[in-house]
Amino acid sequence: MRVIGLDYGSKTVGVAVSDPFGWTAQGLETIRRKEENNLKSTIKRLEELIKVYDVKSIVLGFPKNMNNTAGERADKTLHFMSRIEKELDVPVIMWDERLSTLGAKRTLLEADISRNKQKKVIDKMAAVFILQGYLNSIKEDEIGN
């Protein structure tokens, strides 16, 4: 069983999935929506991905400010989390996503990806950073115990 990582934004949701062993995260896709508050098609797509990849849990990036406070975006993310848990019956783990987009941008720049192409994949790459951070923390806990 796998884990999905999500980078939830106002118009997009970046999606990543773990390998079957939970070692690495791979970018899957970016789900786009026209209206920020219309999550119906986003939830439906997540439901499809959960079935295809036999997902056991979801890691959702939690947007904290650098001073560790939570703002308006965090409230919207918590609402999204409750919709996922209610409608898809999958546990959601909140994960501090600070610097995930910055890390994704840096990786894309180092790979010499054009700015136009970066815009198309940045959310998916941020989801990879979120999920990989979570997977690494699990492995560290297993090694430490």
N, C-alpha and C positions, 0 to 999 in steps of 0.2 A: 504494500500500500504506500501511496505517495502523499506528499504535502504540496499544496499550492501556496504561492506567495503572491500578494497583491499590493500594488501601489495605487491607492485610490485618490483620484484627482477630481476636479470639478467637471471635466468633460471626458476624461479617459480613465481606464483602469488597466494598468500594466499587469500582466500575468506571467508568472514563472512556475515551473514544476520541478520537483526533486526527481532524481533518478530513483529506481525502486529500492535502493539501499539507504536512501536518505543522506548521501554523501555530497552530492553536487546539485546546484540549481541551474536550470536552463530556461532561457526566455521562450515563452510560447507565443504570446500575441498581445496586442493592445486593443481592448474593447473601447469603442468610441460611442458616445451618445450625444444627441443634439441638445437635450435639456438636462441641466444639472440634477434636478430632483426626480427625474423619471428613471427609475432603476429597474423597471420591469424587464427590459431586454437584457440588461446587464446580469440580473439574477438568473434569467433563463439560460444565458450563455455559460455562466458559472455552473449551473446544474448539469449542462451537457459535458463540460470539462471534468467535473467530479465523477461522472459515470465512466467516461472514456479512460481516465487515468486511475480509477479506483482510489480516490482521494480519501484519506482518513481525517485530515484537518487542514485548516487554512491559517496562514500567517498573514496578518493584515498590518501594513505599515501604519504606525501611529504618529501623526505629525506634531511633535512637540517643538516649542520654541527653543532656541539655544540656551535660554535661562531656565529650562525644564518646566515652563508653564504650558498649559494647553489653551489654544485659542478657538476661534470659530471653526476652522478646518477640522480640528480634533472632535468637536461636537458632531459635525457631519459624518466623520469617520465612525464614531460610536453608533450613530443611527444606522449607517450602512452595515456595521457588524451585527446589530440586533436583527436587521432584516435577513441577513445571511443565516444566522442561527435559527431564526423562526421558520423561514421558508425552505431552507435546504437541510436543516437538521444535521449540521456539521459543526463541530467545535471550532471556534475562532480564537487564535492566540494573537494578542496585540504585541507588536514589536516596534521599538523605538526606531523611527526611520530617519532620524537626523543624519544628514550628510549622505544619504543614499543617492539622491539625485546628483549631488556634487561628485560623488564617486563614479557614478555612471557616466557623467559628462567627461570626467577626466579619462576614463577608460576609452571612450569613443574618440576623444582627441588624440590620445596616444596611438590609437589604431588608424589614425589619419582618415577618419570618416568625415565626409563633407557635412557642413552644418545643415544642409537641406535633408540629408539622410538621417542625421542625428535626431531631428525633430520627429521623425517617423518611429524611432525605436527607443527614445529616451525613457519612456514610461515602462516599457518592457524590461529595459536594463536596470532601472531602479528596483523593479520587482525582484530581479535576480539578486541584487545586492541585499535586499531585505531578507529574502529567503535564505541566501547563503549565510548571512549573519546568524540567523536562527539555527540553521543546520550545524554550523560550527560550534555554537554554544551547547547544543545537545551532545556533540562528540566530546567536547571538553568535559562536560558533566560525567559522561560515561567513563572517560579515561581517569578522571579524578576519583571515581567511586570504585 
